[in-house]
Amino acid sequence: MASMEQTIESLRQAITVSPENLPLRQLLAETLLGAARYDEAEREFRQALAMAPRDEGIKLGLARVYFQQDKNS
């Protein structure tokens, strides 16, 4: 079984090959969120949101990151 760090690194490598792959970027963002790497997750969710500004799932993911960072005002 791959470690969380190996999974994150694999996803980052895949994104370098396919930077416009929205599902891949979302998966990386969700994985970073699950690993409590909130700043990195926020960056990935923001990039995904720039690609799909109306996507509710991305907005929800970004909101979850903000909640974890206490950016809820």
C-alpha positions in Angstrom: 0.0 0.0 0.0 1.4 3.4 -0.9 1.9 6.0 1.8 0.1 9.3 1.7 3.3 11.0 0.7 3.9 8.6 -2.2 0.3 9.2 -3.3 0.7 12.9 -3.2 3.9 12.8 -5.1 2.4 10.5 -7.8 -0.5 12.9 -8.2 1.8 15.9 -8.5 3.8 14.0 -11.2 0.6 13.2 -13.1 -0.4 16.8 -13.0 2.9 17.9 -14.5 2.1 15.6 -17.5 -1.6 16.7 -17.7 -2.0 20.1 -16.0 -5.5 20.7 -17.4 -6.8 17.4 -16.0 -9.5 18.8 -13.6 -10.4 15.5 -11.9 -6.8 14.8 -11.2 -6.3 18.2 -9.7 -9.4 17.8 -7.5 -8.1 14.4 -6.3 -4.8 16.0 -5.4 -6.6 18.8 -3.5 -8.8 16.3 -1.7 -5.8 14.1 -0.8 -3.9 17.2 0.5 -6.9 18.2 2.6 -7.1 14.7 4.0 -3.4 14.9 4.9 -4.0 18.2 6.8 -1.8 20.1 4.3 -4.3 22.9 4.1 -2.1 25.6 2.3 -1.3 23.2 -0.5 -4.9 22.0 -0.7 -6.1 25.6 -0.9 -3.7 26.3 -3.8 -4.9 23.2 -5.7 -8.6 23.9 -5.1 -8.0 27.5 -6.3 -6.3 26.3 -9.5 -9.2 23.9 -10.0 -11.7 26.6 -9.4 -10.0 28.8 -12.0 -10.5 25.9 -14.5 -14.2 25.3 -13.5 -15.5 28.4 -11.7 -19.1 27.0 -11.4 -18.1 23.6 -10.0 -19.9 23.2 -6.7 -17.7 20.3 -5.6 -14.6 22.4 -5.9 -16.2 25.3 -4.1 -17.2 22.9 -1.3 -13.7 21.5 -1.1 -12.3 25.0 -0.8 -14.8 25.9 1.9 -13.7 22.8 3.8 -10.1 24.0 3.6 -11.1 27.5 4.8 -13.0 25.9 7.7 -9.9 23.9 8.7 -7.8 27.1 8.5 -10.4 29.1 10.5 -10.9 31.4 7.5 -14.7 31.4 8.1 -15.5 35.0 8.7 
